[in-house]
Structure formats: structure tokens, C-alpha cells
Amino acid sequence: MPLPEDHHLTVIAETYRLLGDPTRLKVVLTCLEGPIAVGDIAKATGASQSLVSHHLRLLRAARLVRGTRRNKQVFYEVEDDHIARMLADMIDHALEDHEPGEEDEIRS
């Protein structure tokens, strides 16, 4: 795989920086399940609606989620299949079984 150009690397790094916040990551993961309202995201993540709204603004700007207005509510979902696959792969990786002591070797 060829190395992406610098401006693409910047986008990738910013995406991972945004996902590095646990609450923001929970918000995106909640949006994987399909269109969901801000209040329901707040309940699912245990965060306030104002904090969820703040995170959603950042995630929308980064094209990680999109919102669709229905009457007076906005429903959010992940932007596209690329984001959904990336998150699913990250979850699978995190849930993999590791040999005892394997993590210690990596950190050394």
C-alpha cells in the first residue's frame, strides 16, 4: 500500500485524535446502530445532551457522522461504510485474545 500524501495523513491523524476521546468514541459507536436522536445517544453513553451535541458537531465536521432532520429532531448515524468497517475492525482487534505477557512485550 502506498503512503498517503501529507494532507491525507493529516486527515487520518485528526480522525484518530477525535476518536481518542472515550465519550466521543462511545457517541460514534452508538451511531453505528442506525439513525438515533441526541437524547437517545446521551442515554446510551451516560453523557449530557449538551456534551453529546458538542461531540456530534466535531464528528460531523470530520465527516464521521451525519445528521438527518425529521421534524424537530435530528437523527445521527455513521457517515458511511468506511467508518463502520474501521470501527468494527477496531472493536474486533480490541476483543482478540492475547497470550499472557504479550502486551508487556509490546510496551517494552
Secondary structure, DSSP 8 states (H G I E B T S, - for coil): -----HHHHHHHHHHHHHHTSHHHHHHHHHHTTS-EEHHHHHHHHT--HHHHHHHHHHHHHTTSEEEEEETTEEEEEES-HHHHHHHHHHHHHHHS---TTHHHHHH-
